[in-house]
């Protein structure tokens, strides 16, 4: 058994100032689409690094759902600049991309296929160490051993997994999260809730991960709606809650909500499903499927947020509470409501089901699942049918 987190986690308003205490020569800063620049955070980071005597270079415009191509470009930029620190600031996408870039910076001869198998990466930190500074409150990639990279040619998301890519330092500064638009607050918040719930019921849960998962769940139910409405304190608490959820799931792993989200996110021509939105749609359906094997654990979760009754009643109300939360956050209840074309869904669902069963997250789901059952489950989530199998 293993429990791994970054060596240092700095948190609180203004925590990015810690960068001025960094020791090193060169840092490459990996960024997304420009919001961190617009709000002045990149200038602050550069200023603090200058105080530390560190030369900086930017690698910008990492796209949402970063591609294999972007990763390779970033790694090439790193090989040219030779940084001893890789610093990524922004949402899950630039941080995930920077983690993968790190691998190819240190091992230029590797191919993507070499690292796709979970926990197959070579030892890192020969050339650089890694700092993650999240601006969204969902993926928790700043504390995890995971990175999701998209192969656009194949239309598949690869969840990379290896404790080597757990950042050395996470800076969880809530000031960055205050800039999120409402829809992003909703999707990332539900992503965090899914992380915590899946970690708690996972077959790899432990006494080290359980308290983190439960605390995250309690905080999310308490603060997500207020954060969505723009409450600053709630926004700060959500930034911490998602980080706790990340600490839980990086060590306890996930389940089939994520398997389904990974394999449907980029699968349909009628519209990309944002990762957190997909998780939010699938979560109640998966709880109903998994409860045959994890009823007590789901009931524990329900009781932790004040739901009373028998185990069965608790789980029923938990699903209702999630449905109600989704509704208030403007998240659809079904894939059909999201806008996925029915004909295309029918044509692709069988293949998506097979891919989802083969996803890295399926192995730690509390209930084993066959491709046929996965197809039924996806069909329930498409039409809104009751899960009774």
DAVEN-V650623 format. One line per field, one symbol per residue. phi: phi as a letter, one per 30 degrees, with the letter a starting at -180 (. if undefined). psi: psi as a letter, one per 40 degrees, with the letter a starting at -180 (. if undefined). Layout:
phi: ???
psi: ???
This chain:
phi: .bbbbedbbcbjeidddeedcdclcbbcccbcdkdddediddededddddedicdbbccciddeheceddeddddddddddhdcbcbcbkdddddeddddeeddddbdddceedcddehcdddcidcbcbbcbdcccadhddbccbacbccddcibccddbadecdedbccccdeddddddeddedddddddddedddddcedcdaddceddddddedddddcddddedjddddddddddddddddedddccibadededddccecdcddkdceedddedddedddeddddecbeddddededdcidckdeddedddeddddeddeddcicddbddddjdddddeddcdddddddddddedddcddcdbceddddddddeddciddcbb
psi: iihhiidhhhiihededddeeihadihhhhibeeddddeedddddddddddefhiiiihifhiigiiddddddddddddddfiehhhhhaaddddddddddddeddgdeiidddedhhfeiihaeddiihhhgieigcdfeeeifihhhhhddefihhhihhedehidhhhgheddeeehidddddddddddddddddddeieeiiedddddddddddddddedddddeehddddddddddddddddddddeaaaeddddddeededheehhhidddddddddddddddeddefddddddddddfehiaiddddddddddddddddddefhididdddehhddddddedddddddddeideddeidhihiddddddddddddefihhf.
